[in-house]
Amino acid sequence: MKENNWCPGLKYNDLKRYVTGDPMYCSGANAQYDECERKCMCYNGELLLCHRIRKEFTAMNFEERQRFVQTIRTAATNPIYRDEYRKISKVHSRMPTKLLHHMPQIFLPWHRWYLLEFENLLRQIDCRVTIPYWDWSKDSKHWARATDASDIWNPGPHGLGGNGVFPDGCVRDGPFEKGVFFIPETIGEGCLQRNFNLSCSLPSKEPVQEKINNENFTAFEKFVREKIHPAFHDCVWWPYAKTPLRLIHSRVLDSSQLYR
């Protein structure tokens, strides 16, 4: 494929590789990253065994965080992706609570499936995006802080904005503030709401590590489902199916990083 005057900026070699499925070439034997920031192994000059990397939100650089936030906004508002975004958003709210949150056979596998469905949608917009997790156990008593630039609730374009404001509970700052970000009518309509319980503390790493050390998965799963999951909802109230935070919260449930 040769470059022509119709699309002078298009890299035809890259386009051909996508169409034909040709591999990316590399040199050396170290782990390398492809154009979608997947971690791969270089073997015989080709990138193989590529896999996505899901990072901790507060450890991401601001460009990565802003990219994630903007991709969610695009998915929620762009007509190309909006219907699929609404469809996936409704899935959680339609699942019976008794079935989803009180059955050990379903709880963790379902959330893993849900994350993958949402992440695949976001990667249609930007293939570099993965759903991060928030390790609030690093500072579980000060989880509501928003003053540091790295805080998840920071009002900048790289944060999720802060608490809701009386009387409607709508978020009034950040990229999802009232008047800028709108909840689809199919899952409730209106603004994004939050209501922090500032007297609440989230679990620290110690009790989780204790469950890990016991090597009893049944006890561990029950602890995650009955302690960690509801504790987060108690501290950070929000209409679950309506908010981008549900992705990060679900990612915490699925994350092995939090429990190391």
Secondary structure in CASP SS format (residue, H / E / C, confidence):
PFRMAT SS
TARGET T0000
AUTHOR 0000-0000-0000
METHOD secondary structure of the structure
MODEL  1
M C 1.00
K C 1.00
E C 1.00
N C 1.00
N C 1.00
W C 1.00
C C 1.00
P C 1.00
G C 1.00
L C 1.00
K C 1.00
Y H 1.00
N H 1.00
D H 1.00
L H 1.00
K H 1.00
R H 1.00
Y H 1.00
V H 1.00
T H 1.00
G C 1.00
D C 1.00
P C 1.00
M C 1.00
Y E 1.00
C C 1.00
S C 1.00
G C 1.00
A C 1.00
N C 1.00
A E 1.00
Q E 1.00
Y E 1.00
D C 1.00
E C 1.00
C C 1.00
E C 1.00
R C 1.00
K E 1.00
C E 1.00
M E 1.00
C E 1.00
Y E 1.00
N C 1.00
G C 1.00
E E 1.00
L E 1.00
L E 1.00
L E 1.00
C E 1.00
H E 1.00
R C 1.00
I C 1.00
R C 1.00
K C 1.00
E E 1.00
F H 1.00
T H 1.00
A H 1.00
M C 1.00
N C 1.00
F H 1.00
E H 1.00
E H 1.00
R H 1.00
Q H 1.00
R H 1.00
F H 1.00
V H 1.00
Q H 1.00
T H 1.00
I H 1.00
R H 1.00
T H 1.00
A H 1.00
A H 1.00
T H 1.00
N C 1.00
P H 1.00
I H 1.00
Y H 1.00
R H 1.00
D H 1.00
E H 1.00
Y H 1.00
R H 1.00
K H 1.00
I H 1.00
S H 1.00
K H 1.00
V H 1.00
H H 1.00
S H 1.00
R H 1.00
M C 1.00
P C 1.00
T H 1.00
K H 1.00
L H 1.00
L H 1.00
H H 1.00
H C 1.00
M C 1.00
P C 1.00
Q C 1.00
I C 1.00
F H 1.00
L H 1.00
P H 1.00
W H 1.00
H H 1.00
R H 1.00
W H 1.00
Y H 1.00
L H 1.00
L H 1.00
E H 1.00
F H 1.00
E H 1.00
N H 1.00
L H 1.00
L H 1.00
R H 1.00
Q H 1.00
I H 1.00
D C 1.00
C C 1.00
R C 1.00
V C 1.00
T C 1.00
I C 1.00
P C 1.00
Y E 1.00
W C 1.00
D C 1.00
W H 1.00
S H 1.00
K H 1.00
D H 1.00
S H 1.00
K H 1.00
H H 1.00
W C 1.00
A C 1.00
R C 1.00
A C 1.00
T C 1.00
D C 1.00
A C 1.00
S C 1.00
D C 1.00
I C 1.00
W C 1.00
N C 1.00
P C 1.00
G C 1.00
P C 1.00
H C 1.00
G C 1.00
L C 1.00
G C 1.00
G C 1.00
N C 1.00
G E 1.00
V E 1.00
F C 1.00
P C 1.00
D C 1.00
G C 1.00
C E 1.00
V E 1.00
R C 1.00
D C 1.00
G C 1.00
P C 1.00
F C 1.00
E C 1.00
K C 1.00
G C 1.00
V C 1.00
F C 1.00
F C 1.00
I E 1.00
P C 1.00
E H 1.00
T H 1.00
I H 1.00
G C 1.00
E C 1.00
G E 1.00
C C 1.00
L C 1.00
Q E 1.00
R C 1.00
N E 1.00
F E 1.00
N C 1.00
L C 1.00
S C 1.00
C C 1.00
S C 1.00
L C 1.00
P C 1.00
S C 1.00
K H 1.00
E H 1.00
P H 1.00
V H 1.00
Q H 1.00
E H 1.00
K H 1.00
I H 1.00
N H 1.00
N H 1.00
E C 1.00
N C 1.00
F H 1.00
T H 1.00
A H 1.00
F H 1.00
E H 1.00
K H 1.00
F H 1.00
V H 1.00
R H 1.00
E H 1.00
K H 1.00
I H 1.00
H H 1.00
P H 1.00
A H 1.00
F H 1.00
H H 1.00
D H 1.00
C H 1.00
V E 1.00
W E 1.00
W C 1.00
P C 1.00
Y H 1.00
A H 1.00
K H 1.00
T C 1.00
P C 1.00
L H 1.00
R H 1.00
L H 1.00
I H 1.00
H H 1.00
S H 1.00
R H 1.00
V H 1.00
L H 1.00
D H 1.00
S C 1.00
S C 1.00
Q H 1.00
L H 1.00
Y H 1.00
R C 1.00
END
